[in-house]
Amino acid sequence: MFRYTRLTLLREIGLWLITLVFLLPFYFLIATALKPDDEVYSGSPFAFPTSPAFENFSALFAGQGQSNIILGLVNSVVITGGSILALVLLGSLTGYVIARSTRRWGRLTFYLFLVAIVLPVQLGAVPLYVGARAVGLTGSSWGMIILYTGMMLPLAVFLYAGFFRGMGIEYEEAAAIDGASPTQVFFRVVLPLMSPATGTVAILCGLIVWNDFFTALIFLGGSDSQTLPVSMYFFIGSLVSKWNTIFAIVIVSMVPILTFYLFAQKKFIQGFAGGLKG
């Protein structure tokens, strides 16, 4: 039976203090984004603005061309969403085949994917760009989805293969006995059981794709399909020291990925715990 003791109270107070410490940067971010220009450099940086200036957010709609924040936000959503869908489909299929293979090539292929995770993508940036430009993958959202899928596929396969190896084959055998085809076994039985792994792959790979600046700048810089980090780069370059507007841009860039995490956090936590329950 649970008893609320003095030690429990001290633990709760400690947790609340730790939470406040972690939330302090978010408060500073929001408070600065809402301050008018005359309050940014006067008074305490932690003081909440006396008259919140929401025009700092409306200024984001004024960006044009390479500084178009709204267009960059839409492009990031499309590219990140398309990459996640492709990674979940291809990563789960590849990881399943490798995990269920009893031959030597399955283990060898798994090690090759591990090597691909360790190697930095920047090493192959030049030949990758030359090849992508030759086949018309630069400057388009579809091209970036294909590129990000290829770059992040080793990580997705590694995560899925680890989960598949920890899952028994009893459900697959039962479905096969009932007359299900291999395709039906995978999509109707195996993949739903892998929802924790899918949540982990979606969040980890989605965060990397969403925040990526280097690849997007090289392959999309100057085009109408450039992502939010690249648009923020050009937009902030024109602001110099207007920190209230800069922080407003940061908040806008955080909202979509935080919203996605709130919906997928249960599967993400289950994925890290390595469990298939729930």
C-alpha positions in Angstrom: 0.0 0.0 0.0 1.3 3.4 -1.0 2.0 5.8 1.8 2.6 9.5 1.2 5.6 10.3 3.4 7.9 13.2 3.9 10.4 11.6 1.6 7.8 11.5 -1.1 7.1 15.2 -0.6 10.8 16.0 -0.9 11.0 14.0 -4.2 8.0 15.8 -5.6 9.5 19.2 -4.7 12.8 18.1 -6.3 11.1 17.0 -9.5 9.2 20.3 -9.7 12.4 22.2 -9.3 14.1 20.2 -12.0 11.1 20.8 -14.3 11.2 24.5 -13.7 14.9 24.5 -14.6 14.2 22.8 -17.9 11.2 25.0 -18.7 13.2 28.2 -18.0 14.7 28.4 -21.5 11.2 28.1 -23.0 9.9 30.9 -20.8 12.9 33.1 -21.9 12.2 32.2 -25.5 8.5 33.1 -25.4 9.0 36.2 -23.3 11.6 37.6 -25.6 9.5 36.8 -28.7 6.6 38.8 -27.3 8.6 41.8 -26.3 8.5 45.0 -28.4 11.8 46.5 -29.7 12.1 49.0 -26.8 11.9 46.3 -24.1 14.3 43.8 -25.6 17.4 45.6 -24.4 15.9 47.4 -21.4 15.1 45.7 -18.1 15.6 42.1 -17.1 15.7 39.5 -19.9 13.4 37.2 -17.8 10.8 39.9 -17.3 7.5 39.2 -19.1 6.6 42.0 -21.6 4.2 44.7 -20.2 2.5 44.9 -23.6 3.0 41.7 -25.7 4.0 42.4 -29.3 2.3 39.8 -31.5 3.5 41.7 -34.5 6.8 39.9 -34.1 5.0 36.8 -35.4 3.1 38.6 -38.1 6.4 39.9 -39.4 7.2 36.3 -40.4 4.6 36.5 -43.1 6.4 39.4 -44.7 9.3 37.3 -45.9 9.7 36.9 -49.6 11.8 34.7 -51.9 14.6 32.9 -49.9 13.3 34.5 -46.7 9.8 33.1 -47.0 9.3 31.5 -43.6 5.7 30.2 -44.3 6.8 28.5 -47.6 9.8 27.0 -45.8 7.5 25.7 -43.1 5.2 24.0 -45.6 8.2 22.5 -47.5 9.6 21.1 -44.3 6.3 19.5 -43.4 6.0 17.9 -46.9 9.7 16.7 -47.0 9.7 15.5 -43.4 6.4 13.7 -43.7 7.2 12.1 -47.0 10.6 11.0 -45.7 9.1 9.4 -42.6 6.5 7.5 -44.7 9.2 6.2 -47.0 11.5 5.3 -44.1 8.8 3.4 -42.2 7.8 1.4 -45.3 11.3 0.6 -46.6 13.0 0.4 -43.2 10.4 -2.1 -41.8 10.5 -4.3 -44.9 14.3 -4.4 -45.0 14.7 -4.9 -41.3 12.1 -7.7 -41.3 13.9 -9.6 -44.1 17.3 -9.2 -42.4 16.0 -10.2 -39.0 14.2 -13.3 -40.3 17.0 -14.4 -42.6 18.9 -17.4 -41.3 21.7 -17.1 -44.0 25.1 -15.5 -43.7 24.2 -12.7 -46.0 21.6 -11.4 -43.6 24.1 -10.8 -40.8 26.6 -9.3 -43.3 24.0 -6.9 -44.6 23.1 -5.8 -41.1 26.8 -5.0 -40.4 26.9 -3.0 -43.7 24.0 -0.9 -42.4 25.9 -0.3 -39.2 28.9 1.0 -41.1 26.6 3.3 -43.0 25.3 4.8 -39.8 28.8 5.5 -38.5 30.1 7.1 -41.7 29.3 10.9 -41.8 27.1 11.9 -44.7 29.3 15.0 -45.4 32.0 12.7 -46.7 30.0 12.0 -49.8 28.3 15.4 -50.2 30.2 16.3 -53.4 29.6 13.1 -55.4 26.1 12.9 -54.0 25.3 16.3 -55.3 26.8 15.7 -58.7 24.8 12.5 -59.1 21.6 14.1 -57.8 21.9 17.0 -60.1 22.5 14.6 -63.0 19.2 12.9 -62.5 17.3 16.1 -61.5 16.9 15.5 -57.8 18.2 18.9 -56.7 15.8 21.8 -56.1 12.7 19.7 -55.6 10.8 18.3 -52.6 10.5 14.9 -54.2 14.3 14.8 -54.8 14.9 15.7 -51.1 12.5 13.0 -49.9 14.5 10.4 -52.0 17.8 11.8 -50.7 16.7 11.8 -47.0 15.2 8.3 -47.3 18.5 7.0 -48.6 20.5 8.8 -46.0 18.4 7.8 -43.0 17.5 4.3 -44.2 20.5 2.6 -42.3 19.2 4.0 -39.0 15.6 2.9 -39.7 16.8 -0.6 -40.7 19.0 -0.9 -37.6 16.1 0.1 -35.3 13.5 -2.2 -37.0 15.9 -5.2 -37.2 16.6 -5.0 -33.5 12.9 -5.0 -32.7 12.1 -7.8 -35.1 14.8 -10.0 -33.6 13.3 -9.5 -30.2 9.8 -10.5 -31.3 8.8 -14.2 -31.5 7.4 -15.7 -34.7 4.4 -17.3 -33.1 1.9 -14.7 -34.4 3.4 -15.0 -37.9 3.2 -18.8 -37.9 -0.4 -18.7 -36.7 -1.4 -16.2 -39.4 0.3 -18.4 -42.1 -1.5 -21.5 -40.9 -4.8 -19.5 -41.2 -4.0 -19.0 -44.9 -2.5 -15.5 -44.8 0.1 -14.7 -47.5 3.6 -13.3 -46.6 2.4 -9.8 -47.5 -0.7 -10.1 -45.3 1.3 -11.5 -42.5 3.7 -8.5 -42.5 1.2 -5.7 -43.0 -1.7 -7.1 -40.9 0.2 -8.9 -38.1 3.9 -7.9 -37.9 3.8 -4.2 -38.6 1.0 -3.4 -36.1 3.0 -5.1 -33.4 5.9 -2.9 -34.4 4.1 0.4 -33.6 6.7 1.2 -30.8 9.5 0.8 -33.3 7.6 2.8 -35.8 7.2 5.7 -33.3 10.9 5.6 -32.5 11.9 5.6 -36.2 9.4 8.4 -37.0 10.5 10.7 -34.2 14.3 10.1 -34.4 14.4 10.3 -38.2 11.8 13.1 -38.3 13.9 15.3 -35.9 17.0 14.8 -38.0 15.3 15.6 -41.3 13.4 18.5 -39.8 16.5 20.2 -38.3 18.9 19.4 -41.1 20.5 22.5 -42.5 23.6 21.4 -44.4 22.0 19.0 -46.9 19.0 21.3 -47.5 21.2 24.3 -48.1 23.3 22.4 -50.7 20.5 20.7 -52.5 17.7 23.3 -52.2 19.4 26.7 -51.6 17.9 29.3 -54.0 14.9 27.2 -55.0 11.2 27.4 -54.1 11.4 24.1 -52.2 13.9 25.1 -49.6 13.1 24.0 -46.0 12.5 26.0 -42.9 16.1 26.0 -41.5 17.4 27.4 -44.8 14.6 30.0 -44.9 15.4 30.9 -41.3 19.1 31.3 -42.3 18.3 33.9 -45.0 15.6 35.6 -42.9 17.7 35.9 -39.8 20.6 37.2 -41.9 18.5 40.3 -42.7 17.5 41.0 -39.1 21.0 41.4 -37.6 20.1 41.8 -33.9 16.3 41.8 -33.7 16.2 39.0 -31.2 12.4 39.2 -30.6 11.7 38.4 -34.2 14.4 35.8 -34.3 13.0 34.1 -31.3 9.5 34.2 -32.8 10.9 32.3 -35.8 12.4 29.7 -33.5 9.0 29.2 -31.8 7.3 28.7 -35.1 9.9 26.1 -36.1 9.4 24.2 -32.9 5.6 24.0 -32.9 5.1 21.3 -35.6 7.8 18.9 -34.3 6.6 19.3 -30.7 3.1 18.6 -31.8 4.1 15.5 -33.6 6.1 14.3 -30.5 3.1 14.9 -28.2 1.0 12.5 -30.4 3.7 9.9 -30.8 5.5 10.1 -27.4 3.8 6.9 -26.0 5.1 4.8 -28.9 8.4 6.5 -28.7 8.8 5.7 -25.0 7.7 2.1 -25.6 10.2 1.9 -28.4 13.1 2.9 -26.1 11.9 0.5 -23.5 12.0 -2.2 -26.0 8.5 -3.5 -25.2 5.8 -4.6 -27.5 3.0 -4.2 -25.0 0.2 -1.6 -25.2 
